[in-house]
Amino acid sequence: MQSAKNIKSTIYYIFIAVITFLMLQSALVLMHEFTHSTTAYLLGYTPKPFSIVWGNFIMMTGWDEGVPYSKLFPTGGNIDESIIGAMPLLVHTLIVSLGLLLLTRKFMLKHKYIFHIVFWFIIANMMELIAYIIMRPFATGGDTGHFNRGLEISPWFLFFIGASLIVYALHIIFTNILPRIYLLFACTNRVLQYAILTMTAFIMFIWGSGLRIILYIYPERDWSFGLVGLIAFLVALTVYNPLRSNKVHNHIYKTPPYPPNF
């Protein structure tokens, strides 16, 4: 009886989480492209800030910021190219940083639905950062390519600095934030805990990063970086399983679990 109830609760929450993520992902795609185009407009390179090419909201394909980099910056060494290319990555970084700071505050445990939305928005932004900085650091085009080309710096600089910050953020997410969302929505439902972990890792390492790189970059040499996502996904499920997370439950919260209330 309890097992059936746990499965039902799991299906319900994951359904809500998927709908929430898809809506946030759509907003994220728009924000990303408009950040490029608006930055180009403010720097005086384009006549209007909304000249983006619209694509598929779900699969994240077909989108383009509408900034003619090759025409505006025929040679490297222009810092404006770097700013236009990297501005969305800076926005993603700020959102993740502020979001993690917010979710680590204990008062957020009293606002579970706000916690839910902020959490999945952080995961969506982490997905973008992992895709660009971990899996496409050496690309000749795209956001990271324009950043490196504009500053005329080695891609290793962005890779090492960016990867270090991403690993630190992942550590906070898996060891600090996930136990909180288990507490708020899963309680002792181990099935739901594993489902949340799996969805979180799948989004960050496969859905918008590893799978996208493998399918849409091939046969460029960078396609193999997408395989890192598959490895990271398996490592996350193994190392950061709910049993490990629950060990720090009482230490962090010092309160009994809230019953899941959808």
SVG drawing of the C-alpha trace seen along z (x, -y; Angstrom):
<svg xmlns="http://www.w3.org/2000/svg" viewBox="-2 -52 48 54">
<polyline fill="none" stroke="black" stroke-width="0.4" points="0.0,0.0 2.8,-2.4 4.8,-1.4 1.8,-2.2 1.4,-5.6 5.0,-6.4 4.9,-5.6 1.8,-7.7 3.4,-10.7 6.6,-10.2 4.7,-10.3 2.7,-13.4 5.7,-15.4 7.9,-14.5 5.0,-15.4 4.8,-18.8 8.6,-19.1 8.8,-18.4 6.1,-20.9 7.8,-23.5 11.2,-22.8 9.9,-23.1 8.3,-26.4 11.5,-27.7 13.6,-26.3 11.5,-28.3 12.0,-31.5 15.7,-30.7 16.1,-30.3 14.5,-33.6 16.5,-35.3 19.8,-33.8 19.2,-35.0 17.8,-38.4 20.8,-39.0 23.1,-38.6 21.0,-40.8 20.3,-43.5 24.0,-43.6 24.9,-44.1 22.3,-46.8 23.5,-48.7 27.1,-48.6 25.8,-50.0 26.2,-47.0 22.6,-46.2 19.7,-48.6 17.2,-46.9 17.5,-44.6 14.9,-42.0 16.3,-40.7 16.7,-37.1 15.9,-34.0 13.2,-32.0 13.5,-28.2 12.1,-25.2 11.3,-25.9 11.4,-22.2 14.4,-20.9 16.3,-24.2 17.2,-24.0 17.0,-26.6 17.7,-29.6 20.1,-32.4 20.8,-35.8 20.8,-37.5 24.2,-39.1 26.4,-38.9 29.7,-38.2 31.6,-37.5 30.6,-40.8 31.0,-42.9 34.2,-41.3 36.1,-39.9 39.3,-39.6 39.8,-38.7 40.9,-41.0 37.7,-43.1 36.6,-43.1 33.0,-43.9 32.8,-40.5 33.8,-38.9 31.2,-40.9 28.4,-40.1 29.3,-36.4 29.8,-35.9 27.0,-38.1 24.4,-35.3 27.0,-33.1 27.5,-35.9 23.7,-36.1 23.5,-32.3 26.3,-32.5 24.6,-35.3 21.3,-33.5 22.9,-30.3 25.0,-32.2 22.0,-34.1 19.7,-31.1 22.1,-28.9 22.5,-31.7 18.8,-31.9 18.1,-28.2 20.7,-27.6 18.8,-30.0 16.7,-28.1 13.7,-30.5 13.2,-29.0 12.0,-25.8 8.8,-27.6 8.2,-28.5 8.3,-25.1 6.7,-26.1 9.0,-29.1 11.9,-26.7 10.6,-24.3 10.6,-27.0 14.0,-28.5 15.5,-25.0 14.5,-24.0 15.5,-27.4 19.0,-26.9 19.2,-23.5 18.2,-24.9 20.9,-27.6 23.5,-25.1 22.6,-23.0 23.6,-26.0 26.8,-26.6 27.9,-23.0 27.0,-22.8 29.1,-25.8 32.0,-25.9 32.6,-22.2 31.6,-20.7 32.3,-23.5 35.3,-25.3 37.5,-25.0 34.8,-25.8 35.7,-28.3 32.2,-29.7 29.4,-30.0 29.5,-31.9 32.8,-30.6 34.4,-30.9 33.5,-34.5 34.6,-35.2 38.1,-33.7 38.4,-35.2 37.4,-38.7 40.0,-38.7 42.5,-36.7 43.1,-34.3 43.6,-30.6 40.4,-28.6 42.1,-26.9 41.6,-30.0 37.8,-30.0 37.8,-26.2 39.8,-26.0 38.2,-29.0 34.7,-28.1 35.0,-24.4 36.2,-25.1 33.2,-27.3 30.8,-24.8 32.2,-21.9 31.9,-24.0 28.2,-24.8 27.5,-21.2 28.9,-20.3 26.5,-22.7 23.6,-21.4 24.2,-17.7 25.2,-17.9 23.2,-20.9 20.3,-21.7 19.0,-18.3 18.6,-17.2 16.4,-20.2 14.1,-19.4 13.9,-15.8 12.8,-17.2 10.1,-19.4 8.7,-17.1 9.8,-13.5 10.0,-13.1 10.8,-9.4 9.7,-8.4 12.9,-6.9 11.5,-6.4 10.8,-10.1 14.2,-11.0 15.9,-8.9 13.5,-10.3 14.5,-13.9 18.2,-13.0 17.8,-11.3 15.9,-14.2 18.3,-16.7 21.4,-14.9 19.7,-14.1 18.9,-17.8 22.3,-19.1 24.5,-16.5 22.5,-15.0 19.4,-16.8 20.7,-20.3 24.3,-19.5 25.7,-16.1 22.9,-14.9 22.7,-18.3 26.5,-18.3 26.6,-14.8 23.6,-15.2 24.0,-18.7 27.8,-19.3 28.8,-16.0 31.0,-15.6 32.9,-18.5 35.7,-17.4 34.0,-18.9 31.1,-16.3 33.0,-13.9 32.9,-16.3 29.2,-15.4 30.3,-12.0 31.5,-13.7 27.8,-14.3 27.0,-10.6 29.9,-9.9 28.9,-12.7 25.3,-11.5 26.3,-8.0 28.8,-9.3 26.1,-11.6 23.6,-8.8 26.3,-6.6 28.0,-9.1 25.1,-11.4 22.4,-8.9 19.7,-9.7 21.2,-7.4 24.3,-9.6 22.3,-12.8 20.0,-11.6 23.1,-11.1 23.4,-14.9 19.6,-15.5 19.5,-15.9 22.8,-17.8 21.6,-20.4 18.0,-20.9 17.7,-19.6 14.0,-19.2 11.8,-16.2 10.9,-15.9 7.9,-17.9 5.3,-15.6 4.9,-15.9 1.9,-18.1 1.1,-18.6"/>
</svg>
